[in-house]
């Protein structure tokens, strides 16, 4: 059974209604790895960014979670077993 964690974040320019969101989906083993053993290059390979237009702060947070889940489901080869935890900052 594979357990995964999804971390999301968002930043918005409210005047332009433009924001940038990112997500990181990692296996439970990654979470349990001591931080001093994780390199910037490892994070760079798995951190995904996207620009959103015509949005608001709450809408952007939801867009990012839905986008990340969609990307995960499209790219996932797992059988769906295991737990998936979502962490965001509403």
Secondary structure, 3 states (H helix, E strand, C coil): CCCEEEEEEEEEECCCCEEEEEEEEEEHHHHHCCHHHCCHHHHHHHCEEEEEECCCHHHHHHHHHHHHHHHHHHHCCCCCCCCEEEECCC
